[in-house]
Amino acid sequence: MDEKQKQKMIKLLKVFKIAVEEERKTKVLYKKMQKVVSVDKECSILFEWLANEEVRHEEKLREKYKFLKKEYEID
């Protein structure tokens, strides 16, 4: 991989890292909302489901990030 491609990959990895951080923030927000609406069982279940979806998205992004870092030997 030439230097230009490596720089593009580094930028892409930064985007992945930001996306993982945002997924985590969103998960925390959904967990807080779940507590706020805990009196309404259906809303609470919805926010729990949304938080769990964010966890799955975060894990997928993190795995892809690790794979790309290793694949392109970027530290």
Phi and psi in degrees as a GROMACS rama.xvg file:
@    title "Ramachandran Plot"
@    xaxis  label "Phi"
@    yaxis  label "Psi"
@TYPE xy
-78.8782  172.606  ASP-2
-63.1019  -37.845  GLU-3
-64.4113  -44.2005  LYS-4
-65.0033  -38.7826  GLN-5
-63.5822  -40.5963  LYS-6
-64.712  -38.6476  GLN-7
-63.9681  -40.8513  LYS-8
-66.1277  -38.5317  MET-9
-61.5311  -41.7358  ILE-10
-62.581  -42.9634  LYS-11
-61.3755  -42.1898  LEU-12
-63.8218  -35.5134  LEU-13
-63.3488  -39.8356  LYS-14
-63.7273  -43.37  VAL-15
-59.7093  -43.463  PHE-16
-63.2067  -42.8556  LYS-17
-62.9276  -42.2213  ILE-18
-61.397  -41.0657  ALA-19
-62.186  -44.6341  VAL-20
-62.0998  -40.857  GLU-21
-68.3368  -37.3082  GLU-22
-60.7494  -41.1913  GLU-23
-64.5104  -43.562  ARG-24
-62.4985  -41.7967  LYS-25
-64.5853  -40.4996  THR-26
-59.2028  -44.9086  LYS-27
-62.0725  -41.7764  VAL-28
-60.7793  -45.2959  LEU-29
-63.143  -38.4497  TYR-30
-64.2397  -40.3445  LYS-31
-64.1984  -43.1616  LYS-32
-64.4195  -34.8216  MET-33
-60.1641  -41.1169  GLN-34
-68.6886  -39.4503  LYS-35
-62.5988  -40.0717  VAL-36
-101.036  22.1741  VAL-37
-59.2089  -22.9577  SER-38
-70.8699  -25.1745  VAL-39
-99.4797  103.387  ASP-40
-56.9932  -43.447  LYS-41
-64.296  -43.3679  GLU-42
-65.1005  -40.4456  CYS-43
-61.1908  -43.6171  SER-44
-63.3998  -41.008  ILE-45
-60.9311  -47.5427  LEU-46
-67.9472  -32.0318  PHE-47
-64.5851  -44.112  GLU-48
-62.1211  -44.9188  TRP-49
-60.6331  -42.2344  LEU-50
-61.8901  -41.9428  ALA-51
-65.2376  -36.1364  ASN-52
-64.0553  -41.1618  GLU-53
-62.4788  -37.8387  GLU-54
-60.9067  -45.0774  VAL-55
-63.0183  -44.0354  ARG-56
-62.7984  -43.0748  HIS-57
-59.9865  -44.0985  GLU-58
-63.3002  -42.8436  GLU-59
-62.39  -45.6394  LYS-60
-63.939  -41.4633  LEU-61
-62.8482  -42.9026  ARG-62
-64.0069  -42.3125  GLU-63
-64.2333  -40.4537  LYS-64
-59.0073  -48.7396  TYR-65
-62.4982  -42.0307  LYS-66
-61.3749  -48.8892  PHE-67
-63.73  -39.4064  LEU-68
-60.716  -44.9013  LYS-69
-70.0992  -45.1976  LYS-70
-58.1548  -41.6141  GLU-71
-101.802  10.8006  TYR-72
50.243  53.803  GLU-73
-112.047  130.373  ILE-74
